[in-house]
Amino acid sequence: MPHHKSAAKRLSKSKAENAYNKHYKSMMKTAIKKVRSSASKEEGLQNYLAAQSIMDKLTIKGVIKKNNASNKKSKLSEFVGKLNSGEEKK
């Protein structure tokens, strides 16, 4: 239990921000899973573009950092590139 008014406000704001970020991070993870579960290269590319858009929006909103989004997009792009080239999914 906070002892100061400012600490109580920070606790309240922190819970609200956490819920806000949790919603968007969940949305991002779902988009990433869709890319990873794609069967064809066309489907993978379509899902990748949607995931990339979501990650860019989250970067602008400040939910995830720029380098974090960049690393995730790079890994997904690599995955989509390997889809029909004969290599297996990891």
Secondary structure in CASP SS format (residue, H / E / C, confidence):
PFRMAT SS
TARGET T0000
AUTHOR 0000-0000-0000
METHOD secondary structure of the structure
MODEL  1
M C 1.00
P C 1.00
H C 1.00
H C 1.00
K H 1.00
S H 1.00
A H 1.00
A H 1.00
K H 1.00
R H 1.00
L H 1.00
S H 1.00
K H 1.00
S H 1.00
K H 1.00
A H 1.00
E H 1.00
N H 1.00
A H 1.00
Y H 1.00
N H 1.00
K H 1.00
H H 1.00
Y H 1.00
K H 1.00
S H 1.00
M H 1.00
M H 1.00
K H 1.00
T H 1.00
A H 1.00
I H 1.00
K H 1.00
K H 1.00
V H 1.00
R H 1.00
S C 1.00
S C 1.00
A C 1.00
S C 1.00
K H 1.00
E H 1.00
E H 1.00
G H 1.00
L H 1.00
Q H 1.00
N H 1.00
Y H 1.00
L H 1.00
A H 1.00
A H 1.00
Q H 1.00
S H 1.00
I H 1.00
M H 1.00
D H 1.00
K H 1.00
L H 1.00
T H 1.00
I H 1.00
K H 1.00
G C 1.00
V C 1.00
I C 1.00
K C 1.00
K H 1.00
N H 1.00
N H 1.00
A H 1.00
S H 1.00
N H 1.00
K H 1.00
K H 1.00
S H 1.00
K H 1.00
L H 1.00
S H 1.00
E H 1.00
F H 1.00
V H 1.00
G H 1.00
K H 1.00
L C 1.00
N C 1.00
S C 1.00
G C 1.00
E C 1.00
E C 1.00
K C 1.00
K C 1.00
END
